[in-house]
Amino acid sequence: MAADRIWVIDDDNSIRWVLEKALTKAGMEVRSFESAVGVVEALDKEIPDTIVTDIRVPGKDGLQLLSELRESHPDLPVIIMTAHSDLDSAVSAYHGGAFEYLPKPFDIKEAVDQVQRACRKSAAAKPAAESNHSQRAAKPFIAINTAAVPRDLLESELFGHERGAFTGATERRIGRFEQADGGTLFLDEIGDMPADLQTRLLRVLADGEFYRVGGRAPVKVDVRIIAATHQDLEALVNRQEFREDLFHRLNVIRIKLPSLRERREDIPLLMSHFLQSAAEELGEETKELTPEVEELMRSWDWPGNVRQLENTARWITVMAAGNQVHLDDLPPEMREEATSESVYSGDWDEALRQWARVELKRNDAPLLDKALPLFERTLIETALEETGGKKHEAATILGWGRNTLTRKIKELDIES
């Protein structure tokens, strides 16, 4: 996957240097400008994925530059950097089409996160490149899932049958091979095809002709075969469960699509696409992932692969209350595992943050009156368990004196 290309416009050399270093470390290609002069002209030769510009730059006001970019490149995200004194201008920039504004001084991690979100938006807005230049592009594309068709009917589905070929065959049926003549036949889950049909398929691929079930005259076809399977065909061949000659006949151009857990860098881009699609389909506003949710998405194993990812995007679009997706907006199974993993890995502050959000949704305030006693009780009980009830050692673990621990135990009504 090509690196995201970022343009940084700022007359402050230190700002440019910090952003260049951070964005490059995040795997992006960075090009810097000291002023806005020549930026619009440079877009004639190259279009970046995101532009980060100060609101006040030599040669052209940042808002003027933003206005020009909106006219010439409306889908290009622009992040406006601004000092606090220019906040009103930043708000104007946001309403004028800026993707987001970044107040100075900024946190570098937040800056990188904003640029990454902008790049995902830019990628989602780009039209898919034309790639189907095959001479069969205008011809039929027929698909069949060989695992979904009952074994007794699969032969008829593929090759058709003549009237009277078997009970219930009241008329001639044209099979998928004939339907795809001149075009493409997609055989999904080819690894589940029965052995006898593997033999028939091999003959069709070798000779380009077959007989309908119950037929006497050969049928000639010109069909391109695309096959797919979730199984390891080479392993099936070794176990003699799939014909080796058919495997080599099919294995001309081989494309291995790794599972999502093997290409985690694709997950945010795919989720952004599915969130946009779900929003358009359901008439909702497109949701945006917070950095912690995006990180969880990357670490999740996704046993259902892309289909599970798409379904999760639909779930989030319907269920998430706000425009930004937080950890407590995720499906229950992901939310529970996220909480347990956060605590186990030492990220208890994230678990606490989730708890606070839930409490606030319940209007259960003040938070500290509820959280502090719970926090202290948990640590005290854990320390006492660790020391077998020895208060002096437990106090040492907690960093308290023994008298303080004794007082807290009494205040919190903790049983010895």
C-alpha positions in Angstrom: 0.0 0.0 0.0 1.4 3.4 -1.0 2.3 5.8 1.8 0.0 8.8 2.4 1.3 12.0 1.0 1.1 15.1 3.3 1.9 18.7 2.5 2.8 21.0 5.4 2.6 24.8 5.0 4.0 26.9 7.7 6.7 29.7 7.9 7.9 28.4 11.3 10.8 26.1 10.6 10.5 24.4 14.0 6.8 23.5 13.3 7.7 22.1 9.9 10.5 20.1 11.3 8.4 18.6 14.1 5.6 17.6 11.8 7.9 16.2 9.2 9.6 14.0 11.7 6.4 12.8 13.4 4.5 12.2 10.2 7.4 10.4 8.5 7.8 8.2 11.6 4.1 7.3 11.1 4.9 6.1 7.6 3.8 9.1 5.6 5.6 11.1 2.8 5.9 14.8 3.7 6.5 17.8 1.5 7.0 21.2 3.2 6.3 24.7 2.0 7.5 27.9 3.8 4.6 29.9 2.2 1.4 29.4 0.3 3.0 30.7 -2.9 3.0 28.0 -5.6 0.9 25.5 -3.6 -2.1 25.7 -5.9 0.1 25.5 -9.0 1.9 22.5 -7.5 -1.4 20.7 -7.3 -1.4 20.5 -11.1 1.5 18.0 -10.9 0.7 16.1 -7.7 -2.3 15.9 -5.4 -1.5 15.0 -1.8 -3.8 13.0 0.5 -4.0 15.9 3.1 -2.7 19.4 3.5 -1.8 20.8 6.9 -1.5 24.6 6.8 -1.1 27.5 9.3 -4.0 30.0 9.2 -1.5 32.8 8.6 1.2 32.1 6.1 3.3 34.4 3.9 2.1 35.0 0.4 -1.5 34.1 0.9 -3.9 34.0 3.8 -4.8 30.5 5.0 -8.5 31.1 4.6 -7.9 32.4 1.0 -5.9 29.3 0.2 -8.7 27.1 1.7 -11.2 28.9 -0.5 -9.2 28.2 -3.6 -8.7 24.6 -2.7 -12.4 24.1 -2.2 -13.0 25.2 -5.7 -10.2 23.3 -7.4 -10.1 20.2 -5.1 -13.2 19.9 -3.0 -12.5 16.4 -1.8 -9.0 17.3 -0.5 -8.9 17.4 3.3 -7.2 20.5 4.8 -6.2 20.8 8.4 -5.9 24.4 9.7 -3.3 25.1 12.4 -4.1 28.1 14.5 -3.1 30.0 17.6 -5.7 30.6 20.3 -6.0 34.3 19.3 -7.2 33.2 15.9 -9.8 30.8 17.2 -12.7 32.7 15.5 -10.9 32.5 12.2 -10.4 28.8 12.8 -14.1 28.3 13.3 -14.7 30.2 10.0 -12.2 27.9 8.4 -14.0 24.8 9.7 -17.3 26.0 8.3 -15.6 27.0 5.1 -14.6 23.4 4.4 -11.5 22.6 6.5 -11.4 19.0 7.6 -10.4 20.0 11.2 -8.5 22.7 12.9 -5.4 22.1 15.1 -4.9 24.6 17.9 -1.3 25.7 18.7 0.5 24.5 20.7 -0.6 21.1 19.7 0.0 17.6 21.0 2.0 15.8 18.3 0.1 12.5 18.8 -3.2 14.3 18.3 -1.8 16.0 15.2 -0.7 12.6 13.7 -4.1 11.1 14.6 -5.9 14.0 12.8 -3.8 13.7 9.7 -4.4 9.9 9.6 -8.2 10.5 9.9 -8.0 13.0 7.1 -6.1 10.6 4.9 -8.8 8.0 5.5 -11.5 10.5 4.4 -9.4 11.3 1.4 -9.1 7.7 0.4 -12.8 7.0 0.9 -13.6 10.0 -1.4 -11.4 8.8 -4.3 -13.3 6.9 -7.1 -12.1 3.4 -7.6 -9.6 3.1 -10.5 -10.8 1.4 -13.6 -9.2 -2.1 -13.8 -11.5 -4.4 -15.8 -9.9 -4.2 -19.3 -10.6 -7.8 -20.2 -12.2 -8.7 -23.6 -14.8 -10.6 -21.6 -15.8 -7.5 -19.6 -19.1 -7.0 -21.5 -19.9 -10.8 -21.5 -21.8 -12.7 -18.8 -20.4 -13.2 -15.3 -22.0 -16.2 -13.7 -21.4 -17.2 -10.1 -22.2 -20.4 -8.2 -21.3 -21.5 -4.6 -20.6 -25.1 -5.0 -20.9 -25.7 -1.3 -24.4 -24.3 -1.2 -25.9 -26.5 -3.8 -27.0 -30.0 -2.8 -24.6 -32.7 -4.2 -27.4 -34.4 -6.3 -28.3 -31.1 -8.0 -24.8 -29.6 -8.5 -24.2 -31.5 -11.7 -27.4 -30.2 -13.3 -26.7 -26.7 -12.0 -23.3 -26.7 -13.7 -24.0 -28.5 -17.0 -27.8 -28.4 -17.3 -30.1 -31.3 -18.2 -32.4 -32.6 -20.9 -36.1 -33.1 -20.5 -36.8 -36.4 -18.9 -33.2 -36.9 -17.7 -34.5 -37.7 -14.2 -37.7 -37.5 -12.2 -38.9 -33.9 -12.2 -36.9 -32.8 -15.3 -40.0 -31.6 -17.2 -38.0 -29.4 -19.6 -34.5 -28.7 -20.8 -32.4 -26.6 -18.4 -29.4 -24.6 -19.4 -26.5 -24.9 -16.9 -24.1 -22.3 -15.6 -21.4 -23.2 -18.1 -23.7 -22.4 -21.0 -25.0 -19.2 -19.3 -21.4 -18.1 -19.0 -20.4 -18.9 -22.6 -18.0 -16.2 -23.8 -17.7 -14.8 -20.3 -16.7 -15.9 -16.8 -17.9 -18.6 -14.5 -17.0 -18.0 -10.8 -16.8 -21.3 -8.8 -16.9 -20.3 -5.2 -15.8 -22.8 -2.5 -14.3 -25.1 -5.2 -12.6 -27.1 -2.4 -16.0 -28.6 -1.4 -16.8 -29.9 -4.9 -17.5 -33.7 -4.9 -14.8 -36.0 -6.4 -16.9 -37.2 -9.4 -17.7 -33.6 -10.4 -14.1 -32.7 -10.1 -13.4 -35.2 -12.9 -16.2 -33.7 -15.1 -14.9 -30.2 -14.5 -11.4 -31.3 -15.5 -12.6 -32.6 -18.8 -14.5 -29.4 -19.5 -11.4 -27.3 -18.8 -9.3 -29.6 -21.0 -11.7 -30.0 -24.0 -14.0 -27.0 -23.7 -17.1 -29.2 -24.1 -19.5 -31.3 -22.0 -22.8 -33.2 -22.1 -25.9 -32.0 -20.4 -27.3 -34.6 -17.9 -29.3 -37.0 -20.1 -27.9 -35.4 -23.2 -26.3 -37.1 -26.2 -24.8 -34.2 -28.1 -21.7 -32.4 -26.8 -22.0 -28.7 -25.9 -19.1 -26.5 -26.8 -18.4 -23.4 -24.6 -15.7 -20.8 -24.2 -15.6 -19.9 -20.5 -13.0 -18.3 -18.3 -12.9 -20.0 -14.8 -12.3 -18.1 -11.6 -12.3 -20.3 -8.5 -12.1 -19.5 -4.8 -11.9 -21.4 -1.6 -11.3 -20.9 2.1 -9.5 -24.3 2.3 -5.9 -25.2 1.6 -6.2 -27.0 -1.7 -2.6 -28.2 -1.6 -3.3 -29.9 1.8 -6.5 -31.4 0.3 -4.4 -32.7 -2.6 -1.9 -34.3 -0.2 -4.8 -36.0 1.6 -6.2 -37.1 -1.8 -9.4 -35.2 -1.2 -8.9 -33.0 -4.3 -7.6 -34.0 -7.7 -4.0 -32.9 -8.2 -4.4 -32.5 -12.0 -7.5 -30.3 -11.5 -5.6 -28.2 -8.9 -2.7 -27.5 -11.4 -5.2 -26.8 -14.1 -6.9 -24.1 -12.0 -3.7 -22.8 -10.4 -2.6 -20.5 -13.3 -2.8 -17.1 -11.7 -3.0 -17.5 -8.0 -4.1 -14.7 -5.6 -3.8 -15.3 -1.9 -6.0 -12.9 0.1 -4.7 -12.9 3.7 -7.1 -12.8 6.6 -7.7 -9.4 8.2 -5.4 -10.3 11.2 -2.6 -10.8 8.7 -3.1 -7.3 7.2 -4.1 -5.2 10.1 -3.0 -2.0 8.4 -6.0 -2.3 6.0 -8.5 -2.5 8.8 -9.0 1.3 9.5 -9.3 2.0 5.7 -11.9 -0.8 5.2 -13.8 0.3 8.3 -13.9 3.9 7.1 -15.3 2.6 3.7 -18.0 0.4 5.4 -19.0 3.2 7.8 -19.5 5.5 4.9 -21.5 2.9 2.9 -23.7 2.1 5.9 -24.4 5.7 6.6 -25.4 6.3 3.0 -27.6 3.2 3.0 -29.3 4.0 6.3 -29.5 7.7 5.8 -27.3 8.5 8.8 -24.3 10.7 9.4 -21.0 8.9 8.8 -19.4 7.9 12.1 -15.7 8.5 12.9 -13.5 6.3 15.0 -11.6 7.7 18.0 -7.9 6.7 18.2 -8.5 4.1 21.0 -11.3 2.5 19.0 -9.1 2.4 15.8 -6.3 0.8 17.9 -8.7 -1.9 19.2 -9.9 -2.5 15.6 -6.3 -3.2 14.6 -5.7 -5.6 17.5 -9.0 -7.5 17.1 -8.6 -10.9 15.3 -11.8 -10.6 13.2 -12.5 -14.4 12.8 -15.3 -13.5 10.4 -12.9 -11.3 8.3 -14.2 -8.6 6.0 -17.9 -9.7 6.4 -17.6 -9.3 10.2 -16.0 -5.9 9.8 -18.8 -4.8 7.5 -21.5 -6.0 9.9 -19.7 -4.2 12.8 -19.8 -1.0 10.8 -23.5 -1.4 10.3 -24.0 -2.1 14.0 -22.0 1.0 15.0 -23.9 3.2 12.5 -27.2 2.2 14.1 -26.2 2.0 17.7 -23.5 4.7 18.4 -25.1 7.7 20.0 -22.8 10.4 18.7 -20.8 11.1 15.6 -17.5 9.9 17.2 -17.3 6.2 18.1 -15.9 5.4 21.6 -15.1 2.1 23.1 -18.5 1.9 24.9 -20.2 2.3 21.5 -18.8 -1.1 20.2 -20.7 -4.4 20.1 -20.8 -6.1 23.6 -18.3 -8.8 22.8 -15.7 -6.3 21.6 -16.4 -3.9 24.5 -16.1 -6.6 27.1 -12.8 -7.9 25.7 -11.5 -4.4 25.3 -12.2 -3.7 29.0 -10.6 -6.9 30.2 -7.6 -6.5 27.9 -7.1 -2.8 28.9 -7.1 -3.7 32.6 -4.8 -6.7 32.1 -2.3 -4.8 30.0 -2.2 -2.0 32.6 -4.3 0.4 30.7 -6.8 0.7 33.6 -7.2 4.4 33.0 -9.1 3.5 29.7 -11.3 1.1 31.6 -12.0 3.9 34.2 -12.8 6.3 31.4 -15.4 3.9 30.0 -16.9 3.5 33.5 -17.1 7.2 33.8 -18.9 7.6 30.5 -21.4 4.9 31.4 -22.1 6.6 34.8 -22.5 10.0 33.2 -25.1 8.5 30.7 -27.0 7.3 33.8 -26.7 10.8 35.3 -25.1 9.2 38.3 -23.1 12.1 39.6 -21.0 13.2 41.5 -18.5 10.8 40.1 -15.7 11.2 42.7 -18.1 10.4 45.6 -18.7 7.1 44.0 -15.3 6.4 42.4 -12.9 7.3 45.3 -14.3 4.9 47.9 -14.5 2.1 45.3 -10.9 2.8 44.2 -9.5 2.8 47.7 -11.5 -0.3 48.8 -10.2 -2.2 45.7 -6.6 -1.4 46.4 -6.8 -2.1 50.1 -8.5 -5.4 49.7 -6.0 -6.5 47.1 -3.1 -5.5 49.3 -4.6 -7.4 52.3 -5.1 -10.4 50.1 -1.5 -10.3 48.9 -0.1 -10.1 52.4 -2.5 -12.6 54.0 -4.2 -9.9 56.1 -1.0 -8.4 57.6 -1.8 -4.7 57.9 1.8 -3.5 58.3 2.9 -5.2 55.1 -0.3 -4.1 53.3 0.3 -0.5 54.4 3.9 -0.7 53.0 2.6 -1.9 49.6 0.0 1.0 49.5 2.6 3.6 50.6 0.7 4.4 53.8 1.4 4.2 57.4 -0.3 1.5 59.5 -2.5 4.0 61.3 -3.7 5.4 58.0 -4.6 2.0 56.7 -6.4 1.1 59.9 -8.5 4.3 59.7 -9.3 3.7 56.0 -10.4 0.1 56.8 -12.8 1.5 59.5 -14.1 4.3 57.2 -14.8 1.9 54.3 -16.1 -0.8 56.6 -13.8 -3.4 55.2 -13.9 -6.7 56.9 -10.6 -8.0 58.3 
